[in-house]
């Protein structure tokens, strides 16, 4: 009888290990499930971000990894063109990296749209809109995630997926702001250095 319970315990541990492994593979984007079981949709969005740089420059920085104009350890272009790119993204999430593959639609200098192809969630759409204002740029970001598994998916979206998603996008935009404002300052400095004198 003792052997029976040992076997049951071993099977239970194996089942738990398999479920945990599948969950980690799903979270990392190595396992893609698009079952549609109890799918719920959840908005992702950030507060508008003002960047002290011209819209064309901000768009150039934002789109550079997808057009081969900048190297990025987190973006790998799988298929490219001037207006549509398929790219893989690696995002650090705590102790693992999540991999997503997305179709990226480029509409310079005002919009970039992302459509999820494979990765941790079965469905996602995102959009960056760039608004020119007083020599600066305001970046608007929003989108929607689709997550399966009824109540479990809703809880995961609310307490884990959406906050992590927004956090990753916010960190990316802060890096875009840093680069764009640095480049804008350099252009301004060169313009002042090569401009006319003080009139004396």
C-alpha positions as semicolon CSV with decimal commas, in nm:
position;residue;x (nm);y (nm);z (nm)
1;X;0,000;0,000;0,000
2;X;0,291;0,231;0,078
3;X;0,425;0,179;-0,275
4;X;0,086;0,277;-0,418
5;X;0,087;0,612;-0,237
6;X;0,448;0,675;-0,336
7;X;0,352;0,618;-0,700
8;X;0,053;0,850;-0,666
9;X;0,273;1,116;-0,505
10;X;0,533;1,081;-0,780
11;X;0,267;1,119;-1,050
12;X;0,124;1,425;-0,873
13;X;0,469;1,585;-0,856
14;X;0,526;1,507;-1,223
15;X;0,193;1,665;-1,313
16;X;0,275;1,978;-1,112
17;X;0,618;1,998;-1,276
18;X;0,463;1,966;-1,623
19;X;0,205;2,237;-1,549
20;X;0,473;2,468;-1,407
21;X;0,698;2,404;-1,707
22;X;0,413;2,477;-1,949
23;X;0,330;2,799;-1,761
24;X;0,692;2,920;-1,775
25;X;0,720;2,828;-2,145
26;X;0,396;3,016;-2,212
27;X;0,512;3,321;-2,015
28;X;0,844;3,320;-2,203
29;X;0,666;3,301;-2,538
30;X;0,822;2,964;-2,620
31;X;0,479;2,799;-2,612
32;X;0,200;2,974;-2,801
33;X;-0,160;2,871;-2,734
34;X;-0,444;3,040;-2,920
35;X;-0,739;2,833;-2,801
36;X;-1,003;3,103;-2,759
37;X;-1,136;2,941;-2,441
38;X;-1,302;3,206;-2,230
39;X;-1,111;3,489;-2,395
40;X;-1,129;3,830;-2,231
41;X;-0,986;4,154;-2,364
42;X;-0,793;4,405;-2,158
43;X;-0,678;4,758;-2,247
44;X;-0,315;4,859;-2,216
45;X;-0,231;5,229;-2,208
46;X;0,007;5,488;-2,069
47;X;-0,022;5,856;-1,989
48;X;0,087;6,073;-2,286
49;X;0,463;6,125;-2,280
50;X;0,611;6,461;-2,381
51;X;0,952;6,444;-2,547
52;X;1,149;6,765;-2,606
53;X;1,244;6,679;-2,961
54;X;1,085;6,722;-3,307
55;X;0,834;6,455;-3,411
56;X;1,045;6,337;-3,707
57;X;1,341;6,277;-3,478
58;X;1,133;6,091;-3,218
59;X;0,983;5,874;-3,491
60;X;1,329;5,804;-3,630
61;X;1,449;5,684;-3,289
62;X;1,135;5,478;-3,228
63;X;1,147;5,305;-3,567
64;X;1,525;5,272;-3,609
65;X;1,556;4,908;-3,485
66;X;1,289;4,795;-3,731
67;X;1,449;4,966;-4,031
68;X;1,805;4,848;-3,964
69;X;1,920;5,196;-3,862
70;X;2,012;5,101;-3,504
71;X;2,127;4,784;-3,336
72;X;1,910;4,650;-3,057
73;X;1,964;4,349;-2,836
74;X;1,589;4,324;-2,779
75;X;1,466;4,348;-3,141
76;X;1,539;4,102;-3,422
77;X;1,391;4,182;-3,762
78;X;1,268;3,861;-3,925
79;X;1,126;4,016;-4,242
80;X;1,141;4,380;-4,338
81;X;1,018;4,653;-4,567
82;X;0,965;5,028;-4,553
83;X;0,607;5,010;-4,425
84;X;0,566;4,660;-4,277
85;X;0,813;4,463;-4,065
86;X;0,794;4,133;-3,879
87;X;1,011;4,144;-3,569
88;X;1,086;3,934;-3,262
89;X;1,107;4,117;-2,929
90;X;1,288;4,000;-2,616
91;X;1,161;4,158;-2,294
92;X;1,320;4,103;-1,952
93;X;1,053;4,008;-1,699
94;X;1,196;3,939;-1,353
95;X;1,392;3,611;-1,385
96;X;1,315;3,529;-1,750
97;X;1,295;3,680;-2,097
98;X;0,963;3,686;-2,282
99;X;0,975;3,650;-2,661
100;X;0,703;3,792;-2,883
101;X;0,679;3,810;-3,261
102;X;0,483;4,102;-3,402
103;X;0,391;4,259;-3,732
104;X;0,490;4,626;-3,720
105;X;0,314;4,875;-3,946
106;X;0,512;5,196;-4,003
107;X;0,333;5,521;-4,097
108;X;0,594;5,797;-4,055
109;X;0,608;6,033;-3,884
110;X;0,282;5,991;-3,696
111;X;0,205;5,625;-3,619
112;X;0,343;5,279;-3,549
113;X;0,105;4,985;-3,508
114;X;0,189;4,642;-3,366
115;X;-0,008;4,320;-3,415
116;X;0,087;4,019;-3,205
117;X;0,167;3,701;-3,400
118;X;0,312;3,466;-3,136
119;X;0,416;3,497;-2,774
120;X;0,289;3,493;-2,416
121;X;-0,065;3,608;-2,504
122;X;-0,279;3,479;-2,792
123;X;-0,382;3,822;-2,916
124;X;-0,257;4,180;-2,888
125;X;-0,271;4,506;-3,080
126;X;-0,082;4,825;-2,992
127;X;-0,046;5,172;-3,140
128;X;0,197;5,459;-3,087
129;X;0,074;5,798;-3,208
130;X;0,312;6,092;-3,227
131;X;0,168;6,442;-3,196
132;X;0,380;6,745;-3,282
133;X;0,336;7,036;-3,041
134;X;0,548;7,353;-2,997
135;X;0,865;7,194;-3,132
136;X;0,822;6,892;-2,906
137;X;0,642;6,559;-2,941
138;X;0,369;6,396;-2,734
139;X;0,362;6,017;-2,764
140;X;0,027;5,846;-2,709
141;X;0,024;5,471;-2,649
142;X;-0,268;5,232;-2,618
143;X;-0,375;4,884;-2,721
144;X;-0,561;4,571;-2,622
145;X;-0,463;4,221;-2,505
146;X;-0,670;3,907;-2,548
147;X;-0,618;3,639;-2,282
148;X;-0,786;3,297;-2,254
149;X;-0,895;3,072;-1,964
150;X;-1,201;3,246;-1,824
151;X;-1,161;3,376;-1,466
152;X;-0,799;3,257;-1,442
153;X;-0,710;3,462;-1,750
154;X;-0,890;3,768;-1,616
155;X;-0,705;3,749;-1,286
156;X;-0,370;3,695;-1,460
157;X;-0,435;3,992;-1,690
158;X;-0,532;4,228;-1,410
159;X;-0,260;4,140;-1,160
160;X;0,030;4,029;-1,380
161;X;0,015;4,059;-1,758
162;X;-0,121;4,414;-1,806
163;X;0,101;4,574;-1,535
164;X;0,411;4,398;-1,671
165;X;0,320;4,493;-2,028
166;X;0,270;4,861;-1,941
167;X;0,590;4,864;-1,736
168;X;0,794;4,726;-2,027
169;X;0,650;4,977;-2,276
170;X;0,703;5,267;-2,034
171;X;1,070;5,169;-1,988
172;X;1,114;5,150;-2,365
173;X;0,959;5,494;-2,417
174;X;1,179;5,644;-2,147
175;X;1,482;5,515;-2,337
176;X;1,342;5,662;-2,661
177;X;1,294;5,996;-2,481
178;X;1,650;5,992;-2,348
179;X;1,800;5,925;-2,692
180;X;1,575;6,167;-2,879
181;X;1,628;6,455;-2,637
182;X;2,003;6,394;-2,633
183;X;2,015;6,402;-3,014
184;X;1,792;6,712;-3,027
185;X;2,023;6,890;-2,782
186;X;2,326;6,799;-2,995
187;X;2,157;6,935;-3,309
188;X;2,068;7,256;-3,124
189;X;2,423;7,293;-2,995
190;X;2,570;7,249;-3,344
191;X;2,318;7,499;-3,482
192;X;2,417;7,759;-3,224
193;X;2,788;7,698;-3,280
194;X;2,757;7,746;-3,657
195;X;2,506;8,033;-3,641
196;X;2,566;8,409;-3,669
197;X;2,753;8,599;-3,399
198;X;2,601;8,809;-3,125
199;X;2,570;9,110;-3,357
200;X;2,859;9,317;-3,217
